Amino acid sequence: ARALRETVARERIPVPPVQRETMGGGFYETVLRPQMMGAQRSRLIEVAEQFLGVPYEWGASNYKAIDCSNFVQRVYEQLGYSVPAPSQAQAAMGRPAPLNELQVGDLLFYVGAGSRPPGHVAIYIGNGWMIEASSIAGKVRETEVRTNGLMYVRRILP
């Protein structure tokens, strides 16, 4: 998928549909259009997807295991941004963004179980999808954006 996105971004051609697993176990067909987003947003997706499948572990921050806020921190770090952890500190960064105008790279903050809010953060990757280090799934995964428990959205990228 990464090689396809690089080719599309370089040659500015339409991308064929990509199948992604939904939470219900079925598949959702989506079309990613890197030509419609800046290079930095395309790079963010590429960097974030390098973590897919990495196990979730609270407080961990490497490629062997990672938690949600350290995942966000590592992705943005590779784009040249200094982003703190935990999610409560990340929630103070950037500027508010409306849910109906999400852009790739926006941070989605959720109420978390047993922690002071926000207790979870994910990265919006376009077309109604986000990438997160999920304690429920036990790994970094792509999933549809959930509005249940969503507190607010912050935008870091220009």
N, C-alpha and C positions, 0 to 999 in steps of 0.2 A: 504494500500500500504506500509506503514511504517513497519508493522509486517512482511510482505512478504520480504521486503528488508533485515530486520534483520535476518530472517531465511536463506535467500540466502547467505548473507555475512558470517554468522556463519558456514553454511554447504557447502558453495561453490558449489551451484547447479545452473543450468541455470534458468533464470526467464522467465515465460510465457510472451507473448506480453501484453503491457499495452496500453490502448487507451487514447489518449490525444486529446482534442479539438484543431482544427486548427483555424486560424484567419478567414477562410472562412466558419466556422460552421460545416465542415465535421470532420472526424476523421482520425488520422494518427497513424498507428501501429508502435510501436518501441519496441525494446528489450533492457532492461537495464541489464548490466552485472557487478554487483558489485564485482564479483570475479576477474575482470580484473582491478579494481582500488584499491587504498589503502584505509585503514580504515578511514583515515581522509577525503577523498573525499566522501566516502559513508555517513559519519557523516554529512558533509556539506549539502548534499541533504536532509537528514532527518531533520536537523535543519531548513533549508530554507523552506521546505514544511509545517512546523508548522505554517507559516505565510500565507499560501494560503487562499485567501478570505478576509484577513484583509483589511479594506478600506484604500484607498490612501488619504493622506492629506499632502500637502506640509509643511515641517518643523516638522511633527509629528514623534515620535520615540518610539512607544510602541505597544502592541498587540491590542489596540483599533483602531489605525490608524497609518500609517507610510508612509514616502516618500522613494524614491529609494535609496538615499545614506545612510539614517538611517537604511534601511532594510539590506543593505550590511554590515554596521557597526555592527548591532545586530547579524547577522549570524556569521561573523568572530569572534566577541567577544566571542560567545559560543564555538568557537574552540580554544580560547586562544590567539587570535591575537588582537592587538590594531590598529584599523583602524579608521582614522578620518572621519568626514563628513565636508563639502559637497563633491560631486563627483569630483570637481576640485582638492581637496586635495588627494582623493583616486587615482586619475590618476597619481600621482607622486610615488605611492607605487609599490613595486614589480619590475618586469622586463617585458620588451616587450615580447609578444608571437605572433607568426604568426597565422593568421586566419585559415590557412589550417592545423594547428596542435593544435586545441583547446583541452583543458583538463578540466575536471570537476573542477569548482571553479574559472576558469579564469573570469576576469571582462571585460565586454564588454561596451565600452564607446561610447555614441551617442551624436550628436548635439542635443541640446534642444531648444525648442521654447522660446524666450524671456529671455534667460540666457546666460551667458558667457560660451563657450564650455569647457569641455563637460557638457552638461546639463542633461544627463541621464546616469545611470549605471545599468547593469543587471548582473546576475551570470549565467555562462554556466553550464548546468547540464547533458550534454552528448547527443549524438545521434541527434545533430542539434537543441536541445532545450535549452531554458534559462528560468530563473525565475526572475521576476521583480515586483517592486511596480510601477504599471502603472497609470499615470494620465488619460490616454485615457480610459482604462478599469475601472478605479476607484477603483482598488483593486490589491492585490498581485496575480499574475497568472503565469502559465507556458505557454509558447508560442514558436513557432519556431523562431530561430535566424533570425533577420532581418539584411540585409547588407545595406539597404538604411539608410543613416545617420550615419552608423558606422564609428567612427573615428579611434579607435585602441583598442587593447586588452592588458591587463596587467595580469601577473601571480603572485600571492602572495604565493600560496602553493608550497612547494618544489617539 
